[in-house]
Amino acid sequence: MTNALPLHDIKILDATHVIAGPFATYQLALMVADVTRVERVMGSEFVRTRGGTKEMKKRRLGASFLSQNACKRSIALNLKDLGAVRIFTTLAGEADVVVENFRPGVVKRLGISYDELIKVNPPLSRMRRRNSRSLGFSRNEGTCRHGDAIR
């Protein structure tokens, strides 16, 4: 019998944003997966300024951001830069799973599509959350109002 936790030997590359994706990978990190979060260089995620004190928000370390990114390593990459894409591809080459929730077509345009990543890591798995626009919920690509999400 082993005392290992469920995901103790699983490496996850987290290229998610907003709330649902980072929260999902946080849950995996709680099960002891080794999660590396890829953030945008400018840290433009709106959750960085949600919740917590004025000082936390000013430092772009809002409670929402901190709570859904605990237990993760992180790296900031500008995936529009070829050098950053190479770094991302290297990280994907060492991962068991890549999780992303970009709008349709974005990963292909950036050069980090699943087809590209499995060239360096054939057994790689991908988790992808379909965005709300593809489900018909919102005119805003990649987001939806909370009320729409529970209809």
C-alpha positions as CSV (number, residue, x, y, z in Angstrom):
1,M,0.0,0.0,0.0
2,T,1.3,3.5,-0.9
3,N,0.8,6.7,1.1
4,A,1.1,8.8,-2.1
5,L,-1.5,11.4,-2.7
6,P,-3.6,11.1,-5.9
7,L,-1.6,13.3,-8.3
8,H,1.8,13.3,-6.6
9,D,3.7,12.4,-9.8
10,I,1.7,14.4,-12.3
11,K,3.1,17.6,-13.9
12,I,0.6,20.2,-15.1
13,L,1.3,23.2,-17.3
14,D,-1.5,25.7,-16.5
15,A,-2.1,28.2,-19.3
16,T,-5.6,29.2,-18.0
17,H,-6.9,32.6,-17.1
18,V,-9.9,34.4,-15.4
19,I,-11.5,32.2,-12.8
20,A,-12.7,28.7,-13.9
21,G,-9.4,27.5,-15.4
22,P,-7.1,28.7,-12.6
23,F,-9.6,27.3,-10.0
24,A,-9.6,23.9,-11.7
25,T,-5.8,23.7,-11.7
26,Y,-5.8,24.9,-8.1
27,Q,-7.9,21.8,-7.3
28,L,-5.4,19.6,-9.0
29,A,-2.6,21.3,-7.0
30,L,-4.4,20.5,-3.8
31,M,-4.2,16.9,-4.9
32,V,-0.4,17.4,-5.0
33,A,0.0,17.8,-8.8
34,D,3.1,19.8,-9.7
35,V,1.4,22.8,-11.3
36,T,3.3,25.5,-13.2
37,R,1.1,28.5,-14.1
38,V,1.9,30.5,-17.1
39,E,0.9,34.1,-16.7
40,R,0.9,37.0,-19.1
41,V,3.9,39.2,-18.7
42,M,1.9,42.3,-17.8
43,G,-0.2,40.4,-15.2
44,S,-3.4,41.8,-16.8
45,E,-5.7,39.3,-15.2
46,F,-8.6,41.1,-13.6
47,V,-8.6,38.7,-10.6
48,R,-5.4,40.3,-9.4
49,T,-7.4,43.2,-8.2
50,R,-10.4,41.4,-6.8
51,G,-10.9,40.8,-3.0
52,G,-8.7,41.6,-0.1
53,T,-7.4,44.9,1.2
54,K,-6.7,48.1,-0.7
55,E,-3.0,47.4,-0.3
56,M,-3.4,43.9,-1.7
57,K,-5.2,45.2,-4.7
58,K,-2.7,48.0,-5.2
59,R,0.1,45.3,-5.3
60,R,-2.1,43.3,-7.7
61,L,-2.3,40.5,-5.2
62,G,-6.0,40.4,-4.6
63,A,-7.6,37.6,-2.6
64,S,-9.1,36.0,-5.7
65,F,-5.8,35.7,-7.4
66,L,-4.0,34.4,-4.4
67,S,-6.6,31.9,-3.5
68,Q,-6.8,30.3,-7.0
69,N,-3.1,30.3,-7.6
70,A,-1.9,28.9,-4.2
71,C,0.2,25.7,-4.4
72,K,1.5,26.6,-7.9
73,R,4.8,27.7,-9.4
74,S,4.5,30.5,-11.9
75,I,6.3,32.0,-14.8
76,A,5.4,35.1,-16.8
77,L,5.6,34.7,-20.6
78,N,4.6,36.8,-23.5
79,L,3.4,34.0,-25.8
80,K,3.4,36.4,-28.7
81,D,7.2,36.2,-28.5
82,L,9.0,33.3,-30.2
83,G,11.4,32.9,-27.4
84,A,8.6,32.6,-24.9
85,V,6.8,30.1,-27.1
86,R,10.1,28.0,-27.0
87,I,10.1,28.2,-23.2
88,F,6.4,27.2,-23.1
89,T,7.1,24.3,-25.5
90,T,10.0,23.1,-23.3
91,L,7.8,23.2,-20.3
92,A,5.1,21.3,-22.2
93,G,7.7,18.7,-23.1
94,E,8.2,18.0,-19.4
95,A,4.5,18.0,-18.5
96,D,1.9,15.3,-18.3
97,V,-1.0,17.6,-19.0
98,V,-1.4,21.1,-20.5
99,V,-4.5,23.0,-19.4
100,E,-5.7,26.0,-21.4
101,N,-8.9,28.0,-21.9
102,F,-8.0,30.3,-24.7
103,R,-10.5,31.4,-27.3
104,P,-10.8,29.1,-30.3
105,G,-7.9,29.5,-32.7
106,V,-5.6,31.3,-30.2
107,V,-3.3,28.4,-29.4
108,K,-2.8,27.7,-33.1
109,R,-2.0,31.3,-33.8
110,L,0.5,31.4,-31.0
111,G,2.1,28.1,-32.1
112,I,1.2,26.2,-29.0
113,S,-1.6,24.0,-30.3
114,Y,-1.9,20.5,-29.1
115,D,-0.7,19.3,-32.5
116,E,2.5,21.3,-32.0
117,L,3.1,20.3,-28.4
118,I,2.7,16.5,-29.0
119,K,5.6,16.8,-31.4
120,V,7.9,17.3,-28.4
121,N,5.9,15.2,-26.0
122,P,3.7,12.5,-27.7
123,P,2.1,11.2,-24.5
124,L,1.0,14.7,-23.4
125,S,-2.7,15.2,-22.5
126,R,-4.7,18.3,-22.8
127,M,-7.5,19.7,-20.8
128,R,-9.5,22.5,-22.4
129,R,-12.5,24.3,-21.1
130,R,-14.8,25.4,-23.8
131,N,-15.4,29.1,-23.6
132,S,-18.8,30.5,-23.2
133,R,-19.0,32.0,-26.6
134,S,-18.7,28.6,-28.2
135,L,-21.6,27.6,-26.0
136,G,-23.7,30.5,-27.1
137,F,-23.8,32.4,-23.8
138,S,-22.1,35.7,-24.5
139,R,-21.0,38.1,-27.1
140,N,-17.7,38.6,-25.1
141,E,-15.2,36.1,-26.3
142,G,-14.1,33.7,-23.5
143,T,-16.4,35.1,-20.8
144,C,-20.0,34.9,-19.7
145,R,-22.2,36.5,-17.1
146,H,-22.7,34.3,-14.0
147,G,-26.4,34.1,-14.7
148,D,-25.8,32.8,-18.2
149,A,-23.5,30.1,-16.8
150,I,-26.1,28.5,-14.7
151,R,-29.1,28.6,-17.1
